[in-house]
Each structure stands twice: as structure tokens, then as C-alpha cells.
């Protein structure tokens, strides 16, 4: 097209496009506009230089729609929980890095000493990389996920798996690439890192449990179920506050009396209102026939919108998560329960760990054993050791060894003190037993009187961890369910020892022993042994 002349076809095409654009804009909904006032020049009183003497309009973007409605109280509860959980996980990460650095430095120092040579320079680099490798292995083992932290043994199991994975990975890489590694360095660094990680995480968890006893770092829970089930759950959670679940309300079925010791926020249809009214962040649904699959799914959808955790409490008693597996059958989630591992390879491994552990403890504590024996000999006449018949696995009787903590006529005076028994069930316990010697009272205070039982472990009659060894007259009074305690070897310590010792009611002690029998594992034994160290320094239950 020549300059100064217009092509009629081009003009017609431009006009048609303009009309179509106008019609399209007319069909659009009107958008909010903001009128900007005309700005005057401060000197000339007119428009600024380069400005137009007309109104400018700025088109505002439509406000973003919020899909979820947040209630301030509930959001604050979720924020508090997220804050302390994130802080705890960050502390774990920093602690694992410190443990890795310490383990690497220890292995380098023990293997190569202080000098730095061309040979050990590569191991210094490996020591520097060990913290990163440890954190990576723990991350792959999912040892930082909230679902495995705070309570239970899953966290420690995953730490141990990470340590074993590192050992296997180093062995495979060194063999495949024909790398000559100092075996002593590897055998010091990786086991030390694994054991120290478990110990440090246990210490951090104990600190968390102390904070929960003070009322911090708790989940606010609404419990849904029938009155008796709610009362039982509340009693159990209030007894063990380290679980971190604080019951703030309940939803009961219609025609309830409401006497459950908790604020009642209505029926099963009012769960969402209860969560809002109490600023809860967790809902526990107990087993009840009124809540079927459809109702539970709708409740899960409703809670999902507000990020409220949903916990289902099944009717299984003291069954650990390792023994349960959810397997779908024709679209239905079936909960499969495995049998306890009382025989086979697991039992053989436990036997080895018990014998080796007892031998090491006898070697390490031999000065303590000799000192205690000397104190008993000086304190009162009589033998140093006390021997008594106890009942072991499958009802077999054996002689248990303990340091003597009573006078020689203790058994003869038992009948005259029987009416002073402070313990329910078949046990006989009184706090200020006059039959106990002064040295014996100190020994019982720190459970030192039980150290000779290490020789029972060496003989294969007892285990380091297990149920309490009962007397034959106690076993004669056992009900059928309680006799399940005899399915495994009795132990020097157990859940009963770390949960209150002699202060526990008989029913609670039996329940803890049965829980151990049903769910024992090496990681659970490790946790109980570490908790025993904390339990023996507390005065509660030691008499």
C-alpha cells in the first residue's frame, strides 16, 4: 500500500475487528475501577509535565476467593501445634548433625590419632561428610516424619534401620569400587553414630514428655463415643500425659446422661460444632455402632477442610502397630492382626542379646557388686545373697538371686504384717517395712538389690527385659488371662518397672506385662532399658 493512501479492504477489516471487540467487552461483567484524581503542578497550578489533563483509571484485579474459611481460634490451635512440631523436628535435625560430627571425630581420633598424614586425609573428609550422610539416611528411613515421633518405638526402629542401611551401603560401595577402607574406622563411626542418635533422641523425647506434663505441646482433642468408652479413654490419657493428647470435650450419643468428666458439645452430629467451640485440632472416634462407614467418611471430609486430624480407636487391646496391617479386600479395608513373635529367629536373637548384654554388664559393674556385698556384710549378720524360688517361662521354677535387703527373720514375720499390705491383688508390699535393713533400704531405693539377677540372665533363666518374676503362690492365684505372662522369660526390668514400680495397682501391672508379651521387640527392649536408667533415680515406687 502506498504512503498516504488507504486500502478499502484493509479499512473494512479493521472496522469489523473493532466492532467485534466492542461486543465482546459489552458481554463481560463490569470490573471495579478506581479513579485517580488529576495531579496539579506545584508551581504552575496545572497538570504535571507529560501528564494528560484528564482522569486516569486503573483497573483493579478481582479479589482472590478463599476456598477454606478459617476460624481464628481453631487456626491458632493448629498454628501452635505446627510451631512446636516444627521446632522439635528442627532440634532433631541439628542434634543428628552434631551426633554425626562427634561420631566421625571419635572414630578418626581412635583410629588415627592426632596426626594428619596423606593416608588419613581422606578419612578426615569422610568424618566431615558423616553428619550429612547420617541425616540423609535418617531422612530416607522417614525418621523425621511427625507420625513416627513423640511416642512409641517407631522412631528408634527407623534410626536403627538407617544405621544398618549405612553399614550395608558402605560395604557395597567399597566392594563394588574396590575401595580399601579401614574396617576399624567404619566399625567405630557407624555404630557410635547410630547408638548416639538413639540416645540423644530419647533424651529429647523425655524433655518433650516433661513439657507435656506441664501442659505444653499438647493436642486439643474432641472424643466421640459412648460414655463408658469415653471415661475409660480419659482415665488412661490422664494417667499418662506424655502421649500429648488433652481431652477438651466429648460428643455422646442421644439419650446420654453427660456425666463423663468432660464438657459435652452435643451428639455425633455436632462434631464440627464441638471442634469450633473448643478450638480443637484432633478428633478421636471410639468404636460405636452408630458411626458406620458412610458417616465416618462424611466426618473425615468435613474435618479435612479445616485440617483437623482424625484418629480411630479400634477395639483391640494393647496391640502394637507392628502387628496390624490394613489390607483392602474388595474395596473394604480389613485390619489384619499378626500373632506375637514368641518363637523362631526373633527369640533366638533376644537370647543372644540377653546373654551378651548380661556378660558386659557383669564385667562393667563388678566393682559395684563387690562394694554392695561389702556393705551388706558390715550392716547386718547373714548371707550377702538372697535366694528365692520364682516361676519362669512355661511355669518352670528357678532360684532367683538378689542382694539381701531384709533381716534373716523376714519370712517368719510376714504373717504378723500381712494385715498392713498396701497393695491390691496377690502382691504384698508396705512402704515402711520393718524387716528391711538400713543398707537394704538404700539398695531398694536405686534397685541395686536386683543386680545379681544378671547371673540368672547368664544362666538363661531370665531376660534383661520381661514381665516381673512371680512367686509360685502368686501363680497359683492367676486367672487364665494372667497366665499369659508366663509365655516369655521374666525380666530384670520391664514396663511395670518404668511405669511406677510398686505404686502400680495390680491390674495395671498385669496389663503392662501382657502388653509386653504381645508386642515385644528389640527396639522396645532398648527403649525400656533406657527408661529404666531414668526410673531408678526416681524415689517413687521404690520400697
HELIX and SHEET records of a PDB file:
HELIX    1   1 UNK A    8  UNK A   27  1                                  20    
HELIX    2   2 UNK A   72  UNK A  112  1                                  41    
HELIX    3   3 UNK A  121  UNK A  140  1                                  20    
HELIX    4   4 UNK A  146  UNK A  148  5                                   3    
HELIX    5   5 UNK A  154  UNK A  176  1                                  23    
HELIX    6   6 UNK A  183  UNK A  213  1                                  31    
HELIX    7   7 UNK A  227  UNK A  239  1                                  13    
HELIX    8   8 UNK A  241  UNK A  243  5                                   3    
HELIX    9   9 UNK A  268  UNK A  270  5                                   3    
HELIX   10  10 UNK A  271  UNK A  278  1                                   8    
HELIX   11  11 UNK A  293  UNK A  305  1                                  13    
HELIX   12  12 UNK A  321  UNK A  323  5                                   3    
HELIX   13  13 UNK A  345  UNK A  379  1                                  35    
HELIX   14  14 UNK A  393  UNK A  395  5                                   3    
HELIX   15  15 UNK A  414  UNK A  417  1                                   4    
HELIX   16  16 UNK A  418  UNK A  420  5                                   3    
HELIX   17  17 UNK A  438  UNK A  445  1                                   8    
HELIX   18  18 UNK A  448  UNK A  450  5                                   3    
HELIX   19  19 UNK A  453  UNK A  458  1                                   6    
HELIX   20  20 UNK A  472  UNK A  476  1                                   5    
HELIX   21  21 UNK A  482  UNK A  487  5                                   6    
HELIX   22  22 UNK A  495  UNK A  498  1                                   4    
HELIX   23  23 UNK A  501  UNK A  503  5                                   3    
HELIX   24  24 UNK A  506  UNK A  519  1                                  14    
HELIX   25  25 UNK A  522  UNK A  535  1                                  14    
SHEET    1   A 2 UNK A  33  UNK A  36  0                                        
SHEET    2   A 2 UNK A  56  UNK A  59 -1                                        
SHEET    1   B 4 UNK A 245  UNK A 251  0                                        
SHEET    2   B 4 UNK A 219  UNK A 224  1                                        
SHEET    3   B 4 UNK A 282  UNK A 286  1                                        
SHEET    4   B 4 UNK A 309  UNK A 313  1                                        
SHEET    1   C 2 UNK A 324  UNK A 329  0                                        
SHEET    2   C 2 UNK A 332  UNK A 337 -1                                        
SHEET    1   D 2 UNK A 385  UNK A 391  0                                        
SHEET    2   D 2 UNK A 397  UNK A 403 -1                                        
SHEET    1   E 2 UNK A 463  UNK A 465  0                                        
SHEET    2   E 2 UNK A 491  UNK A 493  1                                        
END                                                                             
